[in-house]
Every structure is written in C-alpha cells, then in structure tokens.
Amino acid sequence: MGNVKGKKVLDLACGEGRFARFFASARAEVTGIDISEDLIKAALEEENRHPLGIEYLVSDAANLDMFDSESFDVAYCYMALMDIRDYEGTISEAARVLRKGGRFIVIIIHPCFNFLRVLDGKMVSGWDKHIHENGTKEFLRYWLSDYFRRHSYTFEWKHDRLPSSFVTTGFHRTLSDYINAIADHGLIATRLLEPQPLTKGIELHPAMKKHQMVPFSLGIEATKPQRN
C-alpha cells in the first residue's frame, strides 16, 4: 500500500474494519463497505469506542452508486474478491471510483494453488503429506486438477480462535480471469506479489512452512492510467 497519509482509501469488503482502522491510524481518510450488516455493525461499534473518523456503509462491492466517479486514491480488497460472485462488476466499480493514477490493491487466495476447492463432491486440489510417529505433519507436494473448470464451492472455516466454525462460498477462477478483467475495465496490472511466510510466521504457525514451496495468496496492484 505504501504511504497512505492524506489519501482517500476505499476498503472494499471491509468486514469488521480491521484494515480500515489500520489505514485510518496511518492518517488516511477511509471509507469501508461490506455486504454484511452484522460486520458493519461490529465495525461501527469499534468506531464508536475508538473513533478514527472512518465511514462505514452496507453495500455490494459491485454496486458503488453512492460514490462519485474518480473520488478515491486507493481501493483495497483483502481476501474477498474470490468470494464475490460478480467479481467483474467489483473490478469495474473499483476502476470507476478511482482517480487517474489511483491504485486498486487486491489480495486473494492464489487461484493456481487453492487447496480448498471441492468439485462434484470431491477435492480437486490439496497437499500430499506424511504423518510422523509423533503426530507432526510433513507436507510433501501440492496437487490439483480441473484448473480450467470455473465453479463455485463451499467450505468450512475452523479456527481455535473462533467460538464456532462457519461455512462460506468461494468461486474458482483462473489467474488470467482476474488479470484480463482488470485490463478489460481500464486498469493496468502494475505489480504481482506471491508472498512467502516470514520465519517469525512459521515459528508462530508451523503449518505455514509449506507455503515456502507453494504460495497461499496472490497480491495484485492495478493502476488507473493518467490518460485515457
């Protein structure tokens, strides 16, 4: 994201406002939108407790009619675009509300290496692993099939930090689907990032070590040209 001080930032699919607060703390002027009324309610509750001047709205990311064209410097979408049915509409709206020279930053699960996919009741990607006698797992290799078959799928998130698990829907698309949609809506992909975990991250979460072999996420920076 770089230095966002003084920038107008739109946090698309902002959830409970974690990154919106981060950007506001870095002295950006932040607006967050999310389709979930409950998550926006949680974001507003935190804003009331610790005001940072963030505006939160309930909205579909593919319909930003409440905003004028060319009204934001940066649009940011973290781990949501692959769960949005109308991803092209979202990209189109992000491009519309960005000022010339503005940037759209997208972080998604890497479409080439998504180990959550289920198709026709079967896993179509995942990890081969070896279970040692002490119960530890060694991840050997990643595999996938049916990469070019676009489809939706449901999966259950389970974490120790959650009071209960929850089920959500994702949409498998190819890497070229995202890059071409960005180009089709007048943006230029100016940077790609396939991050590897830091040593500290692996120490905290040893299972992340496998992502030194295969990336989990993909970051895309797309820029709106200064001239049409």
Backbone as CSV, one residue per row, in Angstrom:
resi,resn,N_x,N_y,N_z,CA_x,CA_y,CA_z,C_x,C_y,C_z
1,MET,0.821,-1.212,0.000,0.000,0.000,0.000,0.849,1.253,0.000
2,GLY,2.016,1.180,0.611,2.853,2.367,0.700,2.287,3.372,1.689
3,ASN,2.715,4.604,1.563,2.290,5.672,2.470,0.889,6.138,2.089
4,VAL,-0.079,5.974,2.987,-1.457,6.355,2.685,-1.855,7.652,3.387
5,LYS,-0.920,8.310,4.029,-1.232,9.549,4.733,-1.864,10.560,3.772
6,GLY,-3.033,11.078,4.154,-3.722,12.066,3.341,-4.459,11.498,2.142
7,LYS,-4.401,10.181,1.932,-5.068,9.550,0.804,-6.512,9.203,1.162
8,LYS,-7.371,9.231,0.156,-8.736,8.733,0.317,-8.739,7.257,-0.058
9,VAL,-9.035,6.390,0.919,-8.944,4.939,0.750,-10.331,4.318,0.870
10,LEU,-10.672,3.472,-0.077,-11.911,2.698,-0.027,-11.565,1.255,0.286
11,ASP,-12.048,0.762,1.418,-11.817,-0.618,1.832,-13.028,-1.439,1.401
12,LEU,-12.866,-2.189,0.309,-13.956,-2.983,-0.257,-14.054,-4.319,0.471
13,ALA,-15.274,-4.682,0.885,-15.485,-5.892,1.676,-14.656,-5.809,2.949
14,CYS,-14.864,-4.723,3.684,-14.014,-4.376,4.826,-14.224,-5.253,6.046
15,GLY,-15.293,-6.068,6.048,-15.549,-6.897,7.213,-15.796,-6.064,8.452
16,GLU,-15.166,-6.459,9.553,-15.353,-5.740,10.818,-14.430,-4.535,10.936
17,GLY,-13.675,-4.216,9.869,-12.938,-2.960,9.827,-11.488,-3.030,10.243
18,ARG,-10.904,-4.222,10.287,-9.513,-4.350,10.746,-8.562,-3.483,9.932
19,PHE,-8.617,-3.611,8.601,-7.682,-2.852,7.773,-8.105,-1.399,7.634
20,ALA,-9.398,-1.144,7.677,-9.851,0.244,7.663,-9.245,1.011,8.832
21,ARG,-9.212,0.390,9.999,-8.620,1.031,11.178,-7.108,1.184,11.008
22,PHE,-6.479,0.210,10.403,-5.032,0.293,10.170,-4.713,1.489,9.282
23,PHE,-5.462,1.645,8.201,-5.211,2.756,7.279,-5.555,4.096,7.922
24,ALA,-6.645,4.133,8.701,-7.011,5.378,9.380,-5.948,5.763,10.404
25,SER,-5.372,4.767,11.072,-4.304,5.047,12.033,-3.066,5.591,11.327
26,ALA,-2.912,5.248,10.038,-1.817,5.786,9.231,-2.212,7.115,8.589
27,ARG,-3.324,7.691,9.062,-3.789,9.032,8.698,-4.318,9.122,7.276
28,ALA,-4.967,8.029,6.831,-5.735,8.070,5.594,-7.176,8.444,5.919
29,GLU,-7.878,8.935,4.917,-9.321,9.196,5.025,-10.025,7.962,4.468
30,VAL,-10.675,7.189,5.346,-11.089,5.835,4.990,-12.607,5.691,4.966
31,THR,-13.082,4.995,3.939,-14.463,4.542,3.855,-14.445,3.029,3.700
32,GLY,-15.248,2.339,4.485,-15.326,0.891,4.391,-16.725,0.452,4.000
33,ILE,-16.814,-0.496,3.071,-18.122,-1.046,2.704,-18.077,-2.570,2.803
34,ASP,-19.205,-3.139,3.181,-19.326,-4.592,3.234,-20.790,-4.946,3.051
35,ILE,-21.055,-6.095,2.447,-22.425,-6.516,2.199,-23.097,-7.049,3.467
36,SER,-22.293,-7.367,4.486,-22.814,-7.943,5.728,-23.191,-6.843,6.719
37,GLU,-24.464,-6.757,7.050,-24.919,-5.777,8.038,-24.301,-6.048,9.406
38,ASP,-24.146,-7.322,9.760,-23.579,-7.665,11.072,-22.134,-7.221,11.183
39,LEU,-21.353,-7.400,10.121,-19.954,-6.992,10.173,-19.819,-5.467,10.208
40,ILE,-20.655,-4.766,9.469,-20.622,-3.308,9.524,-21.064,-2.824,10.906
41,LYS,-22.017,-3.494,11.497,-22.431,-3.146,12.868,-21.253,-3.281,13.822
42,ALA,-20.491,-4.377,13.689,-19.316,-4.583,14.543,-18.272,-3.496,14.289
43,ALA,-18.086,-3.115,13.021,-17.127,-2.056,12.691,-17.546,-0.725,13.295
44,LEU,-18.837,-0.416,13.226,-19.346,0.839,13.788,-19.223,0.859,15.311
45,GLU,-19.433,-0.287,15.943,-19.277,-0.364,17.401,-17.845,-0.047,17.802
46,GLU,-16.879,-0.571,17.051,-15.472,-0.288,17.355,-15.141,1.173,17.056
47,GLU,-15.722,1.719,16.002,-15.510,3.133,15.671,-16.063,4.028,16.789
48,ASN,-17.187,3.638,17.371,-17.750,4.418,18.476,-16.872,4.338,19.716
49,ARG,-16.258,3.167,19.937,-15.380,3.009,21.103,-14.068,3.760,20.908
50,HIS,-13.526,3.671,19.697,-12.220,4.285,19.407,-12.324,5.045,18.088
51,PRO,-12.858,6.263,18.104,-13.121,6.998,16.862,-11.850,7.295,16.069
52,LEU,-11.924,6.961,14.769,-10.829,7.267,13.846,-11.338,8.025,12.619
53,GLY,-12.616,8.355,12.620,-13.181,9.097,11.503,-13.502,8.248,10.287
54,ILE,-13.672,6.940,10.479,-13.969,6.036,9.365,-15.465,6.038,9.085
55,GLU,-15.828,6.089,7.821,-17.222,5.959,7.411,-17.457,4.526,6.961
56,TYR,-18.500,3.905,7.497,-18.845,2.538,7.118,-20.232,2.507,6.493
57,LEU,-20.366,1.726,5.413,-21.636,1.604,4.704,-21.888,0.147,4.354
58,VAL,-23.160,-0.254,4.387,-23.552,-1.579,3.907,-23.783,-1.468,2.406
59,SER,-23.030,-2.246,1.629,-23.156,-2.160,0.176,-22.546,-3.390,-0.490
60,ASP,-23.083,-3.726,-1.639,-22.492,-4.714,-2.530,-21.282,-4.074,-3.196
61,ALA,-20.149,-4.745,-3.186,-18.931,-4.183,-3.784,-19.065,-3.971,-5.284
62,ALA,-20.031,-4.647,-5.917,-20.240,-4.495,-7.355,-21.241,-3.390,-7.680
63,ASN,-21.683,-2.650,-6.655,-22.628,-1.548,-6.871,-22.276,-0.409,-5.921
64,LEU,-21.473,0.520,-6.392,-20.995,1.626,-5.567,-21.609,2.949,-6.016
65,ASP,-22.912,2.925,-6.324,-23.589,4.111,-6.839,-23.544,5.292,-5.877
66,MET,-23.313,5.034,-4.611,-23.274,6.131,-3.630,-22.013,6.980,-3.749
67,PHE,-21.046,6.520,-4.538,-19.791,7.254,-4.699,-19.685,7.845,-6.101
68,ASP,-19.175,9.070,-6.170,-18.914,9.692,-7.459,-17.731,9.020,-8.133
69,SER,-17.680,9.112,-9.447,-16.519,8.622,-10.174,-15.283,9.429,-9.783
70,GLU,-14.149,8.771,-9.795,-12.847,9.385,-9.526,-12.832,10.120,-8.180
71,SER,-13.260,9.406,-7.130,-13.325,10.028,-5.802,-12.386,9.413,-4.776
72,PHE,-11.624,8.360,-5.152,-10.704,7.719,-4.214,-9.313,7.599,-4.834
73,ASP,-8.304,7.644,-3.954,-6.918,7.450,-4.391,-6.538,5.978,-4.440
74,VAL,-7.090,5.200,-3.511,-6.763,3.780,-3.416,-8.036,3.001,-3.086
75,ALA,-8.229,1.880,-3.759,-9.247,0.904,-3.375,-8.522,-0.363,-2.955
76,TYR,-8.973,-0.961,-1.858,-8.270,-2.104,-1.265,-9.288,-3.211,-1.032
77,CYS,-8.948,-4.431,-1.415,-9.859,-5.562,-1.227,-9.049,-6.762,-0.766
78,TYR,-9.221,-7.124,0.499,-8.407,-8.175,1.119,-9.209,-9.462,1.275
79,MET,-8.753,-10.526,0.642,-9.305,-11.869,0.785,-10.826,-11.900,0.643
80,ALA,-11.311,-11.245,-0.405,-12.755,-11.203,-0.625,-13.145,-11.394,-2.086
81,LEU,-12.328,-10.938,-3.029,-12.739,-10.947,-4.429,-13.044,-12.357,-4.914
82,MET,-12.337,-13.368,-4.401,-12.587,-14.739,-4.837,-13.878,-15.294,-4.245
83,ASP,-14.483,-14.561,-3.276,-15.760,-14.969,-2.681,-16.922,-14.118,-3.172
84,ILE,-16.667,-13.205,-4.108,-17.697,-12.319,-4.648,-18.132,-12.855,-6.005
85,ARG,-19.427,-13.117,-6.136,-19.926,-13.694,-7.390,-19.638,-12.774,-8.579
86,ASP,-20.002,-11.505,-8.453,-19.806,-10.559,-9.543,-18.446,-9.878,-9.391
87,TYR,-17.392,-10.636,-9.617,-16.047,-10.084,-9.447,-15.730,-9.045,-10.511
88,GLU,-16.261,-9.242,-11.725,-16.007,-8.264,-12.780,-16.714,-6.946,-12.485
89,GLY,-17.936,-7.009,-11.933,-18.631,-5.794,-11.533,-17.883,-5.059,-10.440
90,THR,-17.288,-5.813,-9.514,-16.499,-5.208,-8.443,-15.266,-4.505,-8.999
91,ILE,-14.571,-5.162,-9.913,-13.398,-4.548,-10.536,-13.799,-3.305,-11.323
92,SER,-14.925,-3.391,-12.049,-15.417,-2.251,-12.823,-15.725,-1.061,-11.931
93,GLU,-16.386,-1.306,-10.798,-16.732,-0.223,-9.891,-15.487,0.361,-9.216
94,ALA,-14.546,-0.504,-8.874,-13.290,-0.004,-8.301,-12.590,0.915,-9.285
95,ALA,-12.564,0.512,-10.557,-11.930,1.337,-11.585,-12.660,2.671,-11.746
96,ARG,-13.974,2.635,-11.669,-14.757,3.868,-11.851,-14.498,4.878,-10.745
97,VAL,-14.455,4.425,-9.491,-14.352,5.374,-8.376,-12.916,5.826,-8.127
98,LEU,-11.942,5.200,-8.798,-10.552,5.606,-8.619,-10.233,6.848,-9.448
99,ARG,-9.449,7.727,-8.855,-8.919,8.861,-9.601,-7.847,8.385,-10.567
100,LYS,-7.568,9.169,-11.590,-6.483,8.819,-12.514,-5.167,8.738,-11.738
101,GLY,-4.454,7.676,-11.961,-3.235,7.418,-11.201,-3.494,6.659,-9.916
102,GLY,-4.785,6.430,-9.597,-5.136,5.684,-8.386,-4.865,4.196,-8.535
103,ARG,-4.812,3.508,-7.405,-4.437,2.094,-7.397,-5.521,1.234,-6.770
104,PHE,-5.718,0.054,-7.348,-6.602,-0.970,-6.799,-5.713,-2.099,-6.314
105,ILE,-5.713,-2.351,-5.011,-4.883,-3.394,-4.400,-5.784,-4.570,-4.028
106,VAL,-5.490,-5.738,-4.571,-6.298,-6.937,-4.347,-5.417,-8.025,-3.739
107,ILE,-5.889,-8.623,-2.655,-5.238,-9.802,-2.080,-6.255,-10.939,-2.128
108,ILE,-5.906,-12.051,-2.766,-6.813,-13.190,-2.873,-6.049,-14.477,-2.580
109,ILE,-6.796,-15.544,-2.303,-6.178,-16.874,-2.312,-5.656,-17.122,-3.720
110,HIS,-4.457,-17.609,-3.833,-3.847,-17.803,-5.154,-4.715,-18.758,-5.974
111,PRO,-5.245,-18.308,-7.118,-6.154,-19.174,-7.882,-5.492,-20.428,-8.446
112,CYS,-4.181,-20.427,-8.556,-3.484,-21.612,-9.061,-3.252,-22.662,-7.969
113,PHE,-3.312,-22.233,-6.709,-2.919,-23.134,-5.615,-3.929,-23.116,-4.469
114,ASN,-5.203,-23.095,-4.803,-6.253,-23.058,-3.782,-6.568,-24.479,-3.325
115,PHE,-6.156,-24.807,-2.112,-6.320,-26.186,-1.630,-7.689,-26.421,-0.987
116,LEU,-8.619,-25.469,-1.120,-9.946,-25.595,-0.510,-11.001,-26.103,-1.483
117,ARG,-10.662,-26.250,-2.753,-11.673,-26.485,-3.784,-12.298,-27.877,-3.723
118,VAL,-13.631,-27.875,-3.819,-14.406,-29.114,-3.911,-15.248,-29.018,-5.172
119,LEU,-15.204,-30.054,-6.012,-15.948,-30.082,-7.263,-16.630,-31.438,-7.390
120,ASP,-17.940,-31.399,-7.611,-18.731,-32.640,-7.729,-18.511,-33.544,-6.514
121,GLY,-18.409,-32.922,-5.337,-18.284,-33.675,-4.092,-16.900,-34.199,-3.792
122,LYS,-15.907,-33.848,-4.610,-14.544,-34.349,-4.410,-13.558,-33.190,-4.341
123,MET,-12.531,-33.367,-3.526,-11.447,-32.397,-3.505,-10.707,-32.458,-4.839
124,VAL,-10.432,-31.293,-5.405,-9.722,-31.253,-6.681,-8.377,-30.546,-6.542
125,SER,-7.956,-30.317,-5.318,-6.623,-29.773,-5.060,-6.297,-30.038,-3.601
126,GLY,-5.020,-30.030,-3.278,-4.646,-30.276,-1.888,-3.179,-30.628,-1.753
127,TRP,-2.828,-31.106,-0.580,-1.440,-31.422,-0.263,-1.293,-32.907,0.020
128,ASP,-0.268,-33.518,-0.555,0.164,-34.834,-0.103,1.061,-34.622,1.105
129,LYS,0.807,-35.383,2.172,1.594,-35.188,3.393,1.912,-36.519,4.047
130,HIS,2.920,-36.481,4.877,3.345,-37.655,5.641,3.164,-37.352,7.118
131,ILE,2.504,-38.275,7.830,2.296,-38.116,9.272,3.391,-38.900,10.003
132,HIS,4.212,-38.207,10.765,5.282,-38.865,11.507,4.740,-39.538,12.770
133,GLU,5.552,-40.385,13.375,5.111,-41.135,14.557,4.705,-40.225,15.707
134,ASN,5.330,-39.054,15.787,4.989,-38.129,16.863,3.762,-37.268,16.538
135,GLY,3.134,-37.538,15.392,1.918,-36.829,15.025,2.118,-35.587,14.182
136,THR,3.368,-35.173,13.972,3.618,-33.982,13.156,3.429,-34.308,11.674
137,LYS,3.066,-33.279,10.929,2.806,-33.447,9.503,3.957,-32.884,8.682
138,GLU,4.349,-33.638,7.662,5.321,-33.146,6.693,4.617,-33.019,5.352
139,PHE,4.537,-31.796,4.841,3.867,-31.562,3.563,4.863,-31.821,2.441
140,LEU,4.503,-32.757,1.554,5.434,-33.226,0.540,5.294,-32.489,-0.781
141,ARG,4.063,-32.367,-1.269,3.838,-31.727,-2.562,2.381,-31.290,-2.657
142,TYR,2.169,-30.317,-3.548,0.816,-29.827,-3.811,0.326,-30.409,-5.128
143,TRP,-0.962,-30.732,-5.202,-1.538,-31.278,-6.432,-2.861,-30.572,-6.742
144,LEU,-3.237,-30.560,-8.010,-4.544,-30.036,-8.394,-4.978,-30.642,-9.711
145,SER,-6.282,-30.555,-9.963,-6.850,-30.968,-11.241,-7.996,-30.029,-11.589
146,ASP,-8.474,-30.092,-12.826,-9.607,-29.284,-13.292,-9.394,-27.797,-13.034
147,TYR,-8.190,-27.323,-13.280,-7.886,-25.908,-13.050,-8.756,-25.004,-13.909
148,PHE,-9.027,-25.395,-15.152,-9.734,-24.513,-16.081,-11.256,-24.601,-15.958
149,ARG,-11.744,-25.404,-15.056,-13.189,-25.516,-14.869,-13.631,-24.537,-13.781
150,ARG,-14.286,-23.466,-14.204,-14.765,-22.469,-13.243,-15.962,-23.034,-12.487
151,HIS,-16.027,-22.782,-11.198,-17.131,-23.319,-10.405,-17.171,-22.630,-9.049
152,SER,-18.311,-22.738,-8.391,-18.417,-22.291,-7.006,-18.247,-23.493,-6.087
153,TYR,-17.908,-23.243,-4.846,-17.732,-24.314,-3.873,-17.946,-23.742,-2.476
154,THR,-18.349,-24.583,-1.569,-18.500,-24.173,-0.179,-17.430,-24.851,0.661
155,PHE,-17.029,-24.187,1.726,-16.042,-24.775,2.626,-16.264,-24.226,4.031
156,GLU,-15.785,-24.982,4.989,-15.988,-24.643,6.395,-14.677,-24.150,6.999
157,TRP,-14.732,-22.977,7.605,-13.576,-22.427,8.298,-13.613,-22.864,9.760
158,LYS,-12.498,-23.410,10.224,-12.382,-23.815,11.620,-11.090,-23.245,12.180
159,HIS,-11.193,-22.519,13.279,-10.010,-21.979,13.943,-10.227,-22.056,15.448
160,ASP,-9.138,-22.278,16.177,-9.237,-22.310,17.632,-9.745,-20.981,18.184
161,ARG,-9.438,-19.889,17.484,-9.822,-18.570,17.999,-11.291,-18.250,17.755
162,LEU,-11.986,-19.078,16.977,-13.396,-18.831,16.698,-14.281,-19.596,17.681
163,PRO,-15.363,-18.966,18.157,-16.278,-19.682,19.049,-17.000,-20.824,18.348
164,SER,-17.156,-20.728,17.032,-17.750,-21.801,16.249,-17.267,-21.681,14.815
165,SER,-17.365,-22.756,14.072,-16.972,-22.725,12.671,-18.066,-22.048,11.849
166,PHE,-17.737,-21.712,10.591,-18.748,-21.160,9.703,-18.458,-21.612,8.277
167,VAL,-19.501,-21.633,7.472,-19.408,-22.084,6.085,-19.561,-20.879,5.169
168,THR,-18.735,-20.808,4.163,-18.835,-19.723,3.186,-18.679,-20.292,1.780
169,THR,-18.924,-19.445,0.795,-18.878,-19.860,-0.611,-17.741,-19.145,-1.320
170,GLY,-17.010,-19.874,-2.118,-15.958,-19.296,-2.936,-16.201,-19.614,-4.397
171,PHE,-15.458,-18.921,-5.271,-15.597,-19.111,-6.706,-14.212,-19.337,-7.300
172,HIS,-14.042,-20.484,-7.941,-12.754,-20.753,-8.570,-12.725,-20.133,-9.955
173,ARG,-11.702,-19.300,-10.162,-11.436,-18.712,-11.475,-9.943,-18.854,-11.739
174,THR,-9.551,-18.618,-12.969,-8.139,-18.736,-13.309,-7.428,-17.411,-13.058
175,LEU,-6.116,-17.483,-13.017,-5.315,-16.268,-12.876,-5.598,-15.306,-14.026
176,SER,-5.724,-15.836,-15.231,-5.990,-14.973,-16.386,-7.370,-14.321,-16.303
177,ASP,-8.334,-14.973,-15.666,-9.653,-14.347,-15.491,-9.517,-13.026,-14.743
178,TYR,-8.756,-13.033,-13.662,-8.600,-11.819,-12.858,-7.805,-10.754,-13.603
179,ILE,-6.682,-11.147,-14.198,-5.833,-10.168,-14.881,-6.558,-9.573,-16.086
180,ASN,-7.268,-10.398,-16.843,-7.979,-9.893,-18.015,-9.157,-9.016,-17.623
181,ALA,-9.836,-9.333,-16.519,-10.934,-8.483,-16.046,-10.399,-7.111,-15.639
182,ILE,-9.243,-7.092,-15.018,-8.602,-5.823,-14.657,-8.318,-5.005,-15.913
183,ALA,-7.765,-5.646,-16.938,-7.455,-4.941,-18.187,-8.724,-4.497,-18.905
184,ASP,-9.751,-5.361,-18.895,-10.991,-5.052,-19.601,-11.695,-3.826,-19.028
185,HIS,-11.428,-3.515,-17.759,-12.108,-2.384,-17.119,-11.177,-1.183,-16.937
186,GLY,-10.162,-1.117,-17.800,-9.382,0.095,-17.917,-8.244,0.267,-16.933
187,LEU,-7.899,-0.794,-16.201,-6.781,-0.738,-15.272,-5.591,-1.494,-15.851
188,ILE,-4.428,-1.180,-15.349,-3.198,-1.849,-15.781,-2.597,-2.571,-14.573
189,ALA,-2.381,-3.865,-14.693,-1.722,-4.620,-13.621,-0.261,-4.183,-13.579
190,THR,0.115,-3.500,-12.507,1.461,-2.928,-12.422,2.379,-3.698,-11.486
191,ARG,1.828,-4.628,-10.715,2.686,-5.385,-9.800,1.945,-6.634,-9.334
192,LEU,2.669,-7.754,-9.240,2.153,-9.004,-8.680,3.055,-9.434,-7.534
193,LEU,2.455,-10.011,-6.512,3.221,-10.486,-5.364,2.707,-11.857,-4.954
194,GLU,3.619,-12.819,-4.814,3.304,-14.152,-4.307,4.099,-14.341,-3.015
195,PRO,3.564,-13.878,-1.898,4.363,-13.814,-0.671,4.677,-15.180,-0.082
196,GLN,5.861,-15.255,0.514,6.264,-16.416,1.300,6.204,-16.043,2.779
197,PRO,5.944,-17.006,3.647,5.873,-16.686,5.075,7.223,-16.274,5.637
198,LEU,7.190,-15.353,6.581,8.401,-14.963,7.285,8.788,-16.039,8.296
199,THR,10.030,-16.040,8.688,10.500,-17.001,9.694,9.676,-16.895,10.969
200,LYS,9.355,-15.659,11.381,8.559,-15.459,12.590,7.174,-16.079,12.435
201,GLY,6.612,-15.956,11.218,5.294,-16.535,10.981,5.299,-18.043,11.098
202,ILE,6.354,-18.671,10.587,6.456,-20.126,10.677,6.638,-20.558,12.126
203,GLU,7.383,-19.768,12.905,7.551,-20.090,14.317,6.215,-20.047,15.056
204,LEU,5.371,-19.087,14.699,4.062,-18.959,15.344,3.072,-19.995,14.820
205,HIS,3.159,-20.283,13.506,2.220,-21.213,12.864,3.027,-22.157,11.968
206,PRO,3.547,-23.259,12.527,4.449,-24.140,11.774,3.868,-24.660,10.463
207,ALA,2.535,-24.802,10.373,1.939,-25.323,9.137,2.162,-24.380,7.958
208,MET,2.529,-23.127,8.230,2.779,-22.178,7.149,4.052,-22.514,6.369
209,LYS,4.874,-23.393,6.914,6.145,-23.705,6.254,5.934,-24.209,4.828
210,LYS,4.803,-24.916,4.592,4.553,-25.448,3.245,4.426,-24.342,2.209
211,HIS,4.117,-23.127,2.647,3.965,-22.032,1.694,5.305,-21.389,1.316
212,GLN,6.390,-21.992,1.789,7.690,-21.672,1.221,7.896,-22.431,-0.090
213,MET,7.088,-23.491,-0.297,7.141,-24.260,-1.540,6.119,-23.757,-2.547
214,VAL,4.916,-23.471,-2.058,3.802,-23.065,-2.913,3.092,-21.898,-2.243
215,PRO,2.868,-20.784,-2.947,2.245,-19.632,-2.297,0.779,-19.876,-1.969
216,PHE,0.337,-19.303,-0.868,-1.074,-19.376,-0.474,-1.872,-18.244,-1.102
217,SER,-1.267,-17.065,-1.178,-2.010,-15.885,-1.613,-1.338,-15.206,-2.799
218,LEU,-2.112,-14.321,-3.412,-1.632,-13.538,-4.550,-2.030,-12.087,-4.325
219,GLY,-1.064,-11.192,-4.486,-1.352,-9.771,-4.404,-1.252,-9.147,-5.783
220,ILE,-2.236,-8.336,-6.130,-2.247,-7.648,-7.426,-2.380,-6.155,-7.183
221,GLU,-1.493,-5.366,-7.772,-1.650,-3.922,-7.815,-2.048,-3.544,-9.226
222,ALA,-3.200,-2.872,-9.364,-3.660,-2.398,-10.668,-3.789,-0.870,-10.592
223,THR,-3.335,-0.193,-11.615,-3.288,1.272,-11.613,-4.182,1.829,-12.712
224,LYS,-4.890,2.919,-12.385,-5.723,3.595,-13.382,-4.843,4.577,-14.148
225,PRO,-4.784,4.446,-15.472,-3.880,5.314,-16.250,-4.182,6.801,-16.045
226,GLN,-3.130,7.604,-16.129,-3.292,9.050,-16.005,-4.094,9.615,-17.173
227,ARG,-3.990,8.958,-18.339,-4.703,9.435,-19.529,-5.495,8.287,-20.127
228,ASN,-6.647,8.605,-20.691,-7.462,7.583,-21.357,-6.843,7.198,-22.702
